[in-house]
Amino acid sequence: MHALVAAAVAILLSAEPGNPAAEAPRESPPPPGPTPAFRLPALRRFTLDNGLQVTLVTVGQMPKVTVQLAVRIGTGDEAATETGLAKLVADMLVEGTKTRSAPELAALAARWGGSVETAVTADETTVGGTVLSEFAPDLVALVADVARNPAFPEKELERVRTDRIREITIARTIPQTLAQERFLALTYPGHAYGRLLPTPEQVKGYARADVVKFHAASFGAGRAHLYVAGRFDAARTEAAIREAFAGWARGAPRQPVAARPASKREVNLVERPGAVQSTLYVGLPVLDPRSPDYLKLVVTNTLLGGYFSSRMTANLREAKGYTYSPRSLVSVRAGAPGYWVQVADVTTAVTGASLKEIFGEIDRLRAEPPTAKELQAVQAYLAGQYVLEVSRREGLIERLRFVDLHGLPETWLEQYVPTVKAVTPADVQAMARTWLDGSRMTVVVVGDRKEIEGQVKPFGDVVVAAPPRT
């Protein structure tokens, strides 16, 4: 006990003013080391006679394997009468096949050390999971069964529909969802990319026949790509792929609807009476990843608002205390321009002041390039993050899907780090001038109208939208 008391006294004394130990300057952390070069592992690519594309890649040391089937059907392909149907179909895929119930599917995957899951993006639906390496052929067969032979049981459809309606109802009480929904609708008018959520009535109206029809029209080998990454027996896995997928019909070709993004400098105010915060979305359409400017814009975005040491964070959070965690991003779409957006949840009383700072930071970057030191920190962050990501099975598959979806060469993956590091301060300024024109940016504000309408008027004509019906 005496020893503990003495130690505590020593700690207190060391913090006293005038104590040399207390006044010693803190040592700076060591600078980051060089980012290791990324070399894409050898890929085994082939295509079945029905059009299914396959990519096999051995990566990592753990005895695990990830199998993921990406089908070229997403929320961006839905007709206006089908909003939310892609998500409903994806949810129903794991509710049983023609030979296995949902509990049997889950039990099999669990026995192999994993699970089978589905997900939907704007451009793709994925089916897959991760299991122990020895079960790679088994998981391939299970993924094929889920994608090709769903039963869509009526009793499970009712439960899934009910759960989805509950999720949508909750989502429409969240200001960030309301802001995103309005921003997308304005950015992609009249296109499925601009529709974030269906109404509860739409989901309630989808019958089993609608689910079956959507699946039959959009799931086919000609619109699918199977990825297998990790440690696995390549010969056994390839044989399993050929057996499990060879009989899958090619299916109808995808019929994309062209998206024509728009932007206009006006303030779209979504009413949320009594809100103590305002949610801000400020952005505009930009480019797609096939543009030579894409990675330069990614670097520019990161410096401006895309990571914790960004200018927006330093201003809005650290200097002003207006918000906890502002962020910006470049969101892309397949075959259409993506968008750049700055997002922040700010205190109601500083809604207008926050918009002023956001536009001020954009204008500052357009007016003068960053310092080499500031840019180098951004480049080190992006390069390190990328190398960590592609060293994981799931991360590597995600990047392979990215280049395949956007029609980019495999060399793009190896050139990512050198390209990021080659960006100059002048390039960053040029990207801000070319793509981040504040006079064209759409502004969406979700908050208390009576408190914020006067604050936002200086930033454009105010268009007031009532909160959506839930």
N, C-alpha and C positions, 0 to 999 in steps of 0.2 A: 504493500500500500504506500509506504514512504517513497519507494522508487517511482510510483505513478504520479504522486504529488509533485515530486521534484521535476519530473519530465514536463508536467503541465505548467509549472512555474517558469521553466526554461523557455517553453514556447511563448508564453505571455511576455516575458522579458525581451525575447527576440523581436517582438513586434513593436516595442516601445520606440518613440521618436528618439533619434540620436544614437540608437544602437547600430553599429556598423553593419551587422548582419541584416538588419531591417532595411537599411538604405542602399545595400548593394544592388546595382542594376541587374535587371533580369537578363539572362542570356537569350538571344534570339534563337528560334528554332533553326536547325540546319536547312539549307536550301534543298528543294527536291532534287533527287537524282535524275539522270536522263531517262526518258520513257523508253522501255524496251521496244524494239521493232516488232511489229506484228507480222507474222507469216501465216498465211491461210493454210490450214492443214490440207492434205490431199483430199480431193473430193471425188467420189464415184457417182457420176451422173448418168442416168439412162431414162428412156421413155418407153412405156409399154405400148403395145399396138393400139390400145384404146385411147391413147393420148395422155395417160397419167405420167407426170414427170416425177422422178425420184432423185433425191440427193442423199448419199450416205457419207458421213464424215466421222473419223475416229478422233476423239479429242478427250483430254482429261485423264486422270489416273484412277478415279473412283470407279468401282465396278457397278456403274449405273448407266442407263441409256434413256434418252428422251426420244419419243416418237410423236411426230406432229403432222397431221394432215391439214393443209391449208386449201380451202375451197374458195374460188373467186366469186363469192357472193357475200355482200355486206349490207349494212343499212343504207348505203349510198345507192344501192340498186333497187330499192323498194319503190313501188308505185305509190301515189298519194293514198290509195285505198289499202296499202299494205304496211303502213308505218308501224313498226314494232313487230312485224311478223317474222323477220329474220331472227330476232332475239328469241321469240317464242319457239320457233323451230329448233334452234340450237339448244334451248333448255330441254326440249322434249326428246332430243336424240338419246340422252342418257337415261331416259325413263323406261328403257326396255327395247329389245329387238324382237324379231319374229321367233327367235329360239331361246332368248334369255330375258329374265325379268330384270328390273332395275337393281334389286338386292343381289341378284346373281352376278350382274356386271360389276358392282362395287366389290363383292366378295372375291371375285377372281383377281381383280387388279390389286386388292389389298394383300392377297396371298402372294403376289409377286413383288410386294414392297412398294406399291404406289396406288394410283387412282387414274380414272379417265375423266377428263373435263372438257368443256366446250367454251368458246368465247367468240364474240362478234365484234368486228371493227367496222369502220365505214366502208372498207373494201374487201374484207375476207371473213370467213367463218373457219375456226380451227377446232379440231378434235384431236385429243392426244393426252399424253401423260408421261411419267417417268417411273421406271421400275428397275429392279436389279438386272444386271447385264445378261444373265443366263436366260431371262424371260423375254428378250427382245423379239424373237419370232412370235411368241404368244401375244404380246401386246400389239404387234402389227396386225395379227388376225382379229383381235378384239376391236381395234380402231376401225378396221374395214367393216366389221359387222355393224358397229354403231352407225357409221356413215352411210352404208349401203342398205341396211335392212331394218330401219327403225319401225317399231310397231305402232307408235303414237297411241297408246291406250287411252281410251276416252276418260276413264276415271282419273288418270293422272293428269290429263289435260285440264280438267276442271280445277285441280289443286294448283297446278303451275300457273294457270290464268289468274286465280285468286291471289297467289303470291306476287305475281307481276303487277297486278292492279294496286296492291298494297305498296309495293316499291315505288310505283309511279306517283301515287298520292303523297307519299313521304317526300319524294324528290322535289315535288312542286312546292313544298314548304321551305326549301333550302334556297337562300338568295343566290348562291353561286350557280345553282342549276337554272334559276330563272334568268340570270344574266347570260349564261352560256346559250341557253335556248334562244333568247332574243338576238344575240349576236350572230349565231349561225343562220337564223332565219333572214337576217338582213344581208349577210355576206353571200349566201347562196339562195337567192330568192327563187321560189318555184322548183327547186331541186331537192332530191332526197338528202343531200349533204346538209341542207338547211333545216331538216326536221330532226330534233333531238329525241323527243319522246312522243309516244302515241297518247291519245286520251284514254281514260279508263273504259269509255264506251267502245272504242275501237277494239281494245283487247278482249272485252267481254263478248264482242260480236264475232270473233274468230272461231269458227267451228273446226272440227277435226278435218273435214274435207279441205278447208283452206290451208291447213298445215301440210297435209299430204300433197296437195297441188303445188305449193311453193317448193317443197322439197324435191318433187319429181321434176320440176322445171329448172331448178338451179343446181342440184347436186349431180355431178357427172364426172367421169374420169378426165374428160377433156378440159375441165376447168379446175383441176386439182393438182396439188404438188405435195408429195410425201417427203418429209425430212426425218432422218434418223441420225442422232449425234450422241457420242459417248463411247463407251467400251462395249463392243459386241462382236459376235462371230459374223463376219460380213457375208460369208457364203450361205450360212443357214438363214440369215435375215433376208438376203436377197431372194432366196428360194421361197421364203414365207410371203414376201411381197408379191411375187409373181403368182403364187397360188391364190392369195387372198383377194387380189385386185384384178386379176386377168379377166374375169367375167363381168366386170363393172361396165355398164354401157357408157359410151362416150358422152352422151347427153347433148342437150341443145347448146349452141354457142351463146356466149354472153352478148347481150344487146345493150351497150351502155348508152346513157342519155347524157349529152354534153352539158357540163356545168358552166354557167357564165357568171362568175363572181362579180359582186358590186360593192361599192363603198361610197359613202357620202358623209361629209362633215356635218353631223347633226347630233344632238343629244337625245337618246331614246331613254325615257324615264319610266321604269316599271315601278308602279306604286307598291309600297310595303309599309302601310301606316304603323307608326310607333316604333319603327326600326331604330336601334341605337347605332347601327353601322350602315354604311353604304357600300355596296359591292360594285366595283368598277371593271368594265371590259373596254379596252381601248385598242383598236387594231384595224387591219385592212388586208385584202388579198395580196399575196406576194408571188411566189413562184412554185415550181415543183422540183424534185431532186435531180431531174435531168439537166437543169440549168447549170452552167459553169459557175454561177454565183452562189449556188446552194450552200456549200460548206463555208464560204466567206460570210454569208448571212447568218449561219449557225454561230460562228465565232462572234459576229457583231451582236447578235441577240444575247449570247452568254455574257458578254461584257456589259451590255446595257441593263439586262434584268434577269438573265437566265441562270444565275447561281448565287450562292449566299453572299459572295463578295462583290456582287454587281453594283453598278452605280445607283440603280433604283433602290436597292436595299440600303446602301449607304445613306442615301438621301431620305427616303420615306420612312425608314425604320430607325436608323441610327441617329441621323441629324435631327429629324423633325418629330419622330415618335408618332407618326400618323397611323401606322399599320404594323402588324407583327411580321408578316412574311409576304411581301409582294413578289411577283414572279412574272416572267414573260416567256414566250415559247414560239417556235415555228412549227405549226401543225401542217402536215402534208396530206395530199390526196393523190390517188392514182389517175394519171391522165388529165389532171385539172390543177390549176393553181391552188396552193394551200394558202394559209394565212398566218400573219404575225399578230400576236395580241399580248398586251400588258394587263395583268389582273391584280387587283388589290382589294382588300376589305379594310375600309378606313372609318374612323370615327365620324359620325354624322356631321358634326360641327366643322370638320375640315374637308368636306367633300370637294368643294371648289378649289381649295388650296392644294389638295392632292392632285387634281387634274392639272393645275398650273405647274406643279413640279414635274409631273410625268411629261408634259409637252416641253417643258424647259430642258429636261435631260435629253430628249430626242433632238431638240434644236441645237443643243450644245455639241452633240456628237456629229451632227451634220455640219456644224460650223468649224470644228477643229478636230484633228485626229487624236486618238489617245496616245499616251506615252508608250514607249517600247516596253517599259517595265510592267505597266498595267496589262498590256496585251500579252506579254510572256506568261503572266500568272494565269490568264484565261486559257492560253494554249496548253499549259502544263496540266490544268484541270481537265480539259476536254480529252487530251491524249491519254492521260492516266485512267480516266473514267472509261474510255473506249476499250483500252487494253484489258481492263478488269472485266468488262462486259463480255467481250468475245472469248475470254478464257473459260466461260461457263457454257455448258451445253445449251441451255435455254437462250442465253444471250447470243450465241453464235447462230442458232437457228433463226432468231429474230432478225439478225442482220442479213442472213442469207435470204430470208423472205423479203426483206426490204429491197435488195438489189433485184431480185426476181420480179417483184411486183412492179417496180418502176422501170424495168428494162435496162438496168445498169450492168456493166461488165463486172466479173468477179474481181478484177484488178482494183475496182473502186474500194473494196474492203482493205486491201493492203496499202492503198494510197491515202486512206483517211488521215492517218497521223501526219505523214509528210505534207499533205495538202493543208491541214489545219496549221501546222507550224510554219508554213510558207506565207501565211497571211500577214500583210504589213499594216502598220497604222494607217497608211493612206488607203489601203483596201477597205478597212473598217469604215472610214469616213465616206468613201465612195458608196459602200453598201447602204449606209444610213441615208445618203442623198438620193440614191436610186430607188430604194424600196420603202423607206420609212418617212413618207411625206405626211406630216401631221395635218396638213390642210385637207387631206382626203380621208382621214381616219374616222371610222364609226365609233361613237361613244355610247355605251350602254351603262346606265346607273340604276341599280335596284335600291330603293330606300324610301324614306318618309318624305313625300312630295312637299308638304307644307314647310319642311325644314331645309330642303335642299334645292328646290326649283330655282330660287333666286341665286343660289351659289353657282349653278351650272349654266345659267343663261349666257355668260360671256363666252362659252365654248361652242356655241352653235344654236341653231333653232331647236327648241325643245319640243319633242313629240312624246306625249304622255300615253302610256299603255296601261290599261287596268291589269291587275294580277290575273293570271290564267285561272280558269275554273278547274278545280280539282275534283 
